[in-house]
Amino acid sequence: MDKHILWLASWYPNALTPYDGDFIQRHARAVALFQKITVIHIKKDEEGKMTTDVQSFSSSQNNLEEIIVFYKPIKTRLHYLNRLLSAIKYKKIYRHILRNYINENGKPDLVHVQVALNAGIQALWLKKNFHIPFIVSEHWTGYLPGVKFGLKDLSILSKKAMQKIFFEAGKITVVSDVLGKAISNQVISKGYIIIPNAVDTSIFFPEYFPVNSTLQFIHISSLAYQKNCSAIINAFKLLKSNGYDFQLLIYGPDKPGLKQLVKENELENCIAFKNEVPQSQLASELRTADALILYSRYETFGCVVIEANACGVPAILSNLPVFKEYIVENENGLFVTPDNPAALAEKVADYILGKYQFDKKSISRKTVEKFSYTIIGKQFYDLYKTLILI
């Protein structure tokens, strides 16, 4: 399909935050297998590390062009004035970039918004002024009940803007049915299409090493409130007090409070903290792990789960409805009562004792069949074809 597709991404990996929205970049790489696309992302540079005003960086590989624009906000002594000035500058820069892009490349046939706020506001502007249709793909946890920061915390203007974005969108895609229902309940009752996250199977694949002498578990996340890592540490504290032998690797940003919790419970010899690392390094660690632990309070999907599964590694998960959309008990994972360290400890203990057996080849094969770049990219490509007259 020789059509012009422009992505406006509210989140996207960049030089300042290299892992921000990396799942959106994986969607982009999946779609680029079938269709040329351009991604635009505008990033605030609070400390002026990339620019003292505005700086644009472009890269292109195969069918994917990425345009990342950094801007340094104007600073005053007034917090609310700073936010206003930053928003004005963001809007001015974005529309300048979009006008220049259209002047140089012509009008895109379709705009694809990744995360409604804030990029969706620019899609509304393009639709009003240039009559370009748009769709929205949503990932944000903020629509879910129980979130620490979400839709309820947005201003009235932001909520109204979000409603208009979804109303005007030609189609809405979500990464899970749980997220789609939450949007329908919280924002607008409108049909949605489920297109899940994608896994890079060129790096996430199984290797068949001998069994680890000490079982090795791995947790990969932002280590934020949502991920409930303290409950994982408390569960492994119980395991150690009951004489179980294990190793737990925790990958994520530096969290002194969690490190202190490990130290206070004398778990340094069996729990190790690792930094955020590129996916290629994560894949290497996952391939040698015995199981992934993800004990979230809430999720819209859980990318690390399908990455572990692509490596043939089962996941031990909080019993959330979203995980049941693609995890089958005793087939590619295990479920545990949420926010209950004792229950998690009991499940992991049973795993250590060999009460569960998993087929590594089957886990990997079924994951590739559902979540590979080819599968997910084709789903977006087929959606584009229904929206654009060919």
Buried (B, 14 or more C-beta within 10 A) or exposed (E): EEBBBBBBBBBBBBEBEEBBBBBBBBBBBBBBBBBBBBBBBBBEBEEEEBBEEBEBBEEEEEBBBBBBBBBBBEEEEEEEEBEEBBEEBBBEBBBEBBEEBBEEEEEBBBBBBBBBBBBBBBBBBBBEEEEBBBBBBBBBBBBBEEBEEBBEEBEEEBBEBBBBBBEBBBBBBBBBBBBBBBBBEBBBEEEBBBBBBBBBBEBBBBEEEEEEEEBBBBBBBEBBBBBBBBBBBBBBBBBBEEEBEBBBBBBBEEBEEBBEBBEEBEBEEBBEBBEBBEBEBBBBBBBBBBBBBBBBBBBBBBBBBBBBBBBBBBBBBBBBEBBBBBBEEEBBBBBBEBEBBEBBBBBBBEBBEEEBEBEBEEBBEBBBEBBBBEBBBBBBBEBBBEBBEE
